[in-house]
């Protein structure tokens, strides 16, 4: 796990340094903000295959910032920083909690994506590192189980979660250019590589369809006028 996190951090830092080093050659540099919903769940690993049939998606939220640093007219590096509400639900009578339960987590995430452009269309992929700030497990009342709401603890004890997450993101998007701003429709899948739980395997999975409003950098606008 620690090797996976270390490798993801190294990849993120390397791409971020590349962004700073080559941004002076930018053709498509711009800042962006986004606020959108997420569809997330957990993969419970091969050792917990009996849980797969009880899985349900959790509708979360994501808000944050991005910077697209143009390296060439066809290639850019995109670091992002956002807050995400992620989680997953298990249906009633599942082997883990008995009653229907939802684990919800709030985390800070830093993806750094390599992006290849084809006119207004692009594809991108890269690593991400996440830090879980808080979490709550809610188990709904059923015939034999009373409703409970439990604040998640972090550490190495059984039943607690691990703070750090890391994985890969990949997707595609289309940009609608306007005079001083642009609107981007982005679809992306997130694949967690780190088991974030101590008592049962849990790997984050995410599907994100977002709208990103961006403002073209001042330098880029000056180049167009020149």
C-alpha positions as a Markdown table, in Angstrom:
| # | Residue | x | y | z |
|---|---|---|---|---|
| 1 | Unk | 0.0 | 0.0 | 0.0 |
| 2 | Unk | 2.7 | 2.5 | 1.0 |
| 3 | Unk | 4.7 | 1.7 | -2.2 |
| 4 | Unk | 1.5 | 2.5 | -4.2 |
| 5 | Unk | 1.0 | 5.8 | -2.4 |
| 6 | Unk | 4.7 | 6.7 | -2.8 |
| 7 | Unk | 4.6 | 6.0 | -6.5 |
| 8 | Unk | 1.4 | 8.0 | -7.0 |
| 9 | Unk | 2.8 | 10.9 | -5.1 |
| 10 | Unk | 6.0 | 10.8 | -7.2 |
| 11 | Unk | 4.1 | 10.8 | -10.4 |
| 12 | Unk | 1.9 | 13.7 | -9.3 |
| 13 | Unk | 4.9 | 15.8 | -8.3 |
| 14 | Unk | 6.8 | 14.9 | -11.5 |
| 15 | Unk | 3.8 | 16.0 | -13.7 |
| 16 | Unk | 3.3 | 19.1 | -11.6 |
| 17 | Unk | 7.0 | 20.1 | -12.0 |
| 18 | Unk | 6.6 | 19.6 | -15.8 |
| 19 | Unk | 3.6 | 21.9 | -15.7 |
| 20 | Unk | 5.7 | 24.7 | -14.0 |
| 21 | Unk | 8.7 | 24.1 | -16.3 |
| 22 | Unk | 6.9 | 24.3 | -19.6 |
| 23 | Unk | 3.9 | 26.6 | -19.0 |
| 24 | Unk | 5.7 | 29.5 | -20.7 |
| 25 | Unk | 5.1 | 27.7 | -24.1 |
| 26 | Unk | 1.4 | 27.5 | -23.3 |
| 27 | Unk | -1.1 | 27.6 | -26.2 |
| 28 | Unk | -4.2 | 26.6 | -24.2 |
| 29 | Unk | -3.5 | 27.6 | -20.6 |
| 30 | Unk | -6.5 | 28.3 | -18.4 |
| 31 | Unk | -7.9 | 28.1 | -14.9 |
| 32 | Unk | -11.2 | 26.3 | -14.2 |
| 33 | Unk | -13.7 | 25.8 | -11.5 |
| 34 | Unk | -16.2 | 22.9 | -11.2 |
| 35 | Unk | -19.1 | 21.9 | -9.0 |
| 36 | Unk | -20.8 | 18.6 | -9.9 |
| 37 | Unk | -22.2 | 15.3 | -8.6 |
| 38 | Unk | -20.3 | 12.0 | -8.5 |
| 39 | Unk | -21.4 | 8.4 | -8.8 |
| 40 | Unk | -19.2 | 6.3 | -6.5 |
| 41 | Unk | -19.0 | 2.9 | -4.9 |
| 42 | Unk | -16.4 | 0.4 | -3.5 |
| 43 | Unk | -14.8 | -2.6 | -5.0 |
| 44 | Unk | -14.5 | -5.1 | -2.1 |
| 45 | Unk | -11.8 | -7.3 | -3.7 |
| 46 | Unk | -11.7 | -11.0 | -4.6 |
| 47 | Unk | -11.7 | -12.0 | -0.9 |
| 48 | Unk | -15.1 | -10.4 | -0.4 |
| 49 | Unk | -16.9 | -11.4 | -3.6 |
| 50 | Unk | -20.1 | -12.2 | -1.6 |
| 51 | Unk | -20.5 | -8.4 | -1.1 |
| 52 | Unk | -20.5 | -7.6 | -4.8 |
| 53 | Unk | -24.2 | -8.4 | -5.3 |
| 54 | Unk | -25.2 | -6.1 | -2.5 |
| 55 | Unk | -23.4 | -3.0 | -3.8 |
| 56 | Unk | -25.2 | 0.2 | -4.7 |
| 57 | Unk | -23.9 | 3.5 | -6.0 |
| 58 | Unk | -23.6 | 6.5 | -3.8 |
| 59 | Unk | -24.3 | 10.0 | -5.2 |
| 60 | Unk | -21.7 | 12.4 | -4.0 |
| 61 | Unk | -20.4 | 15.9 | -4.7 |
| 62 | Unk | -17.2 | 17.4 | -6.0 |
| 63 | Unk | -16.1 | 21.0 | -6.0 |
| 64 | Unk | -12.7 | 22.4 | -6.8 |
| 65 | Unk | -10.2 | 24.0 | -9.2 |
| 66 | Unk | -8.1 | 23.0 | -12.1 |
| 67 | Unk | -5.3 | 24.6 | -14.2 |
| 68 | Unk | -4.7 | 23.4 | -17.8 |
| 69 | Unk | -1.1 | 24.2 | -18.6 |
| 70 | Unk | -0.5 | 24.1 | -22.4 |
| 71 | Unk | 2.8 | 22.5 | -23.4 |
| 72 | Unk | 2.1 | 22.3 | -27.1 |
| 73 | Unk | -1.1 | 23.0 | -29.2 |
| 74 | Unk | -1.9 | 19.3 | -28.8 |
| 75 | Unk | -0.7 | 18.5 | -25.3 |
| 76 | Unk | -1.2 | 19.9 | -21.9 |
| 77 | Unk | -0.8 | 19.0 | -18.2 |
| 78 | Unk | -3.7 | 19.5 | -15.9 |
| 79 | Unk | -3.3 | 19.5 | -12.1 |
| 80 | Unk | -6.5 | 19.7 | -10.1 |
| 81 | Unk | -7.4 | 20.1 | -6.4 |
| 82 | Unk | -10.9 | 19.4 | -5.2 |
| 83 | Unk | -13.1 | 18.3 | -2.3 |
| 84 | Unk | -15.1 | 15.2 | -2.9 |
| 85 | Unk | -17.9 | 13.4 | -1.1 |
| 86 | Unk | -17.5 | 9.8 | -1.9 |
| 87 | Unk | -18.8 | 6.5 | -0.6 |
| 88 | Unk | -20.8 | 3.4 | -1.2 |
| 89 | Unk | -23.9 | 1.6 | -0.1 |
| 90 | Unk | -24.6 | -2.1 | 0.8 |
| 91 | Unk | -28.2 | -3.4 | 0.5 |
| 92 | Unk | -30.1 | -4.9 | 3.4 |
| 93 | Unk | -29.1 | -8.4 | 4.6 |
| 94 | Unk | -25.6 | -8.0 | 3.4 |
| 95 | Unk | -22.9 | -10.2 | 5.2 |
| 96 | Unk | -20.9 | -7.2 | 6.5 |
| 97 | Unk | -23.4 | -4.9 | 8.3 |
| 98 | Unk | -26.7 | -6.8 | 8.1 |
| 99 | Unk | -28.9 | -3.7 | 7.6 |
| 100 | Unk | -28.7 | -1.4 | 4.6 |
| 101 | Unk | -25.6 | 0.7 | 5.2 |
| 102 | Unk | -23.9 | 3.7 | 3.6 |
| 103 | Unk | -20.2 | 4.7 | 4.2 |
| 104 | Unk | -19.7 | 8.4 | 3.3 |
| 105 | Unk | -16.3 | 10.1 | 3.2 |
| 106 | Unk | -15.1 | 13.6 | 2.6 |
| 107 | Unk | -11.7 | 13.9 | 1.0 |
| 108 | Unk | -9.2 | 16.2 | -0.6 |
| 109 | Unk | -7.9 | 14.9 | -4.0 |
| 110 | Unk | -5.1 | 15.9 | -6.2 |
| 111 | Unk | -5.1 | 14.4 | -9.7 |
| 112 | Unk | -2.5 | 15.4 | -12.3 |
| 113 | Unk | -3.5 | 14.5 | -15.8 |
| 114 | Unk | -1.7 | 14.3 | -19.1 |
| 115 | Unk | -4.1 | 15.6 | -21.8 |
| 116 | Unk | -4.0 | 15.1 | -25.6 |
| 117 | Unk | -6.1 | 17.5 | -27.7 |
| 118 | Unk | -7.8 | 16.9 | -31.0 |
| 119 | Unk | -9.2 | 20.3 | -31.8 |
| 120 | Unk | -12.0 | 20.8 | -29.1 |
| 121 | Unk | -12.0 | 17.1 | -28.1 |
| 122 | Unk | -9.4 | 15.6 | -25.7 |
| 123 | Unk | -8.5 | 12.5 | -23.9 |
| 124 | Unk | -6.6 | 12.5 | -20.6 |
| 125 | Unk | -5.2 | 10.2 | -17.9 |
| 126 | Unk | -3.0 | 10.3 | -14.9 |
| 127 | Unk | -2.5 | 9.5 | -11.2 |
| 128 | Unk | -4.3 | 11.0 | -8.2 |
| 129 | Unk | -3.5 | 11.2 | -4.5 |
| 130 | Unk | -6.3 | 11.6 | -1.9 |
| 131 | Unk | -6.5 | 12.3 | 1.8 |
| 132 | Unk | -9.7 | 11.3 | 3.7 |
| 133 | Unk | -10.7 | 14.1 | 6.1 |
| 134 | Unk | -13.8 | 12.5 | 7.7 |
| 135 | Unk | -16.3 | 9.7 | 7.3 |
| 136 | Unk | -19.6 | 8.4 | 8.6 |
| 137 | Unk | -21.2 | 4.9 | 8.5 |
| 138 | Unk | -25.0 | 4.9 | 8.6 |
| 139 | Unk | -26.9 | 1.6 | 9.1 |
| 140 | Unk | -30.6 | 1.8 | 8.5 |
| 141 | Unk | -33.1 | 0.2 | 10.8 |
| 142 | Unk | -34.4 | -3.2 | 9.9 |
| 143 | Unk | -36.3 | -6.0 | 11.6 |
| 144 | Unk | -33.3 | -7.1 | 13.7 |
| 145 | Unk | -31.1 | -4.0 | 13.6 |
| 146 | Unk | -31.7 | -0.5 | 15.0 |
| 147 | Unk | -30.5 | 2.5 | 13.0 |
| 148 | Unk | -27.0 | 3.6 | 13.8 |
| 149 | Unk | -24.8 | 6.5 | 12.8 |
| 150 | Unk | -21.1 | 6.0 | 13.5 |
| 151 | Unk | -18.3 | 8.5 | 13.0 |
| 152 | Unk | -15.4 | 6.8 | 11.2 |
| 153 | Unk | -12.1 | 6.5 | 13.0 |
| 154 | Unk | -8.7 | 6.5 | 11.3 |
| 155 | Unk | -5.6 | 4.4 | 12.1 |
| 156 | Unk | -4.5 | 0.8 | 12.0 |
| 157 | Unk | -7.2 | -0.7 | 14.3 |
| 158 | Unk | -9.8 | -3.1 | 13.0 |
| 159 | Unk | -12.9 | -1.2 | 11.8 |
| 160 | Unk | -11.0 | 2.0 | 11.1 |
| 161 | Unk | -10.1 | 3.5 | 7.8 |
| 162 | Unk | -6.8 | 4.7 | 6.4 |
| 163 | Unk | -6.3 | 8.4 | 5.6 |
| 164 | Unk | -4.4 | 8.1 | 2.3 |
| 165 | Unk | -5.8 | 6.9 | -1.0 |
| 166 | Unk | -4.2 | 6.8 | -4.5 |
| 167 | Unk | -5.1 | 5.6 | -7.9 |
| 168 | Unk | -5.6 | 6.4 | -11.6 |
| 169 | Unk | -8.1 | 8.6 | -13.4 |
| 170 | Unk | -8.8 | 8.5 | -17.2 |
| 171 | Unk | -11.5 | 10.0 | -19.4 |
| 172 | Unk | -12.3 | 12.4 | -22.2 |
| 173 | Unk | -14.0 | 15.8 | -22.8 |
| 174 | Unk | -15.1 | 18.4 | -25.2 |
| 175 | Unk | -14.6 | 22.2 | -24.9 |
| 176 | Unk | -16.9 | 24.9 | -26.0 |
| 177 | Unk | -14.9 | 28.1 | -26.5 |
| 178 | Unk | -16.3 | 31.5 | -25.9 |
| 179 | Unk | -14.7 | 35.0 | -26.0 |
| 180 | Unk | -12.9 | 35.0 | -22.7 |
| 181 | Unk | -14.1 | 31.8 | -21.1 |
| 182 | Unk | -14.7 | 28.2 | -22.1 |
| 183 | Unk | -17.1 | 25.5 | -20.9 |
| 184 | Unk | -15.9 | 21.9 | -20.8 |
| 185 | Unk | -17.9 | 18.7 | -20.6 |
| 186 | Unk | -15.7 | 16.1 | -18.9 |
| 187 | Unk | -16.4 | 12.4 | -18.3 |
| 188 | Unk | -13.9 | 10.5 | -16.2 |
| 189 | Unk | -13.5 | 7.2 | -14.4 |
| 190 | Unk | -11.5 | 6.9 | -11.1 |
| 191 | Unk | -9.8 | 3.6 | -10.1 |
| 192 | Unk | -8.5 | 3.4 | -6.6 |
| 193 | Unk | -5.4 | 1.2 | -6.1 |
| 194 | Unk | -5.2 | 1.5 | -2.3 |
| 195 | Unk | -7.3 | -0.6 | 0.2 |
| 196 | Unk | -8.6 | 2.2 | 2.5 |
| 197 | Unk | -10.1 | -0.1 | 5.1 |
| 198 | Unk | -8.5 | -2.4 | 7.8 |
| 199 | Unk | -11.3 | -4.9 | 8.4 |
| 200 | Unk | -12.5 | -5.6 | 4.8 |
| 201 | Unk | -11.0 | -4.7 | 1.4 |
| 202 | Unk | -12.4 | -1.4 | 0.0 |
| 203 | Unk | -11.1 | 0.3 | -3.1 |
| 204 | Unk | -12.6 | 3.5 | -4.4 |
| 205 | Unk | -14.4 | 3.6 | -7.7 |
| 206 | Unk | -15.8 | 6.8 | -9.3 |
| 207 | Unk | -17.7 | 7.9 | -12.4 |
| 208 | Unk | -17.7 | 11.7 | -12.8 |
| 209 | Unk | -19.5 | 13.7 | -15.5 |
| 210 | Unk | -18.7 | 17.4 | -14.9 |
| 211 | Unk | -19.0 | 20.9 | -16.3 |
| 212 | Unk | -15.9 | 23.0 | -15.9 |
| 213 | Unk | -16.0 | 26.8 | -16.4 |
| 214 | Unk | -12.6 | 28.1 | -17.3 |
| 215 | Unk | -11.0 | 31.5 | -17.9 |
| 216 | Unk | -8.3 | 31.8 | -20.5 |
| 217 | Unk | -5.0 | 33.1 | -19.0 |
| 218 | Unk | -4.1 | 36.8 | -19.5 |
| 219 | Unk | -1.0 | 35.7 | -21.4 |
| 220 | Unk | -3.0 | 33.6 | -23.8 |
| 221 | Unk | -5.4 | 36.5 | -24.5 |
| 222 | Unk | -2.5 | 38.8 | -25.2 |
| 223 | Unk | -1.0 | 36.4 | -27.6 |
| 224 | Unk | -4.3 | 36.2 | -29.5 |
| 225 | Unk | -4.4 | 40.1 | -29.8 |
| 226 | Unk | -0.8 | 40.1 | -31.0 |
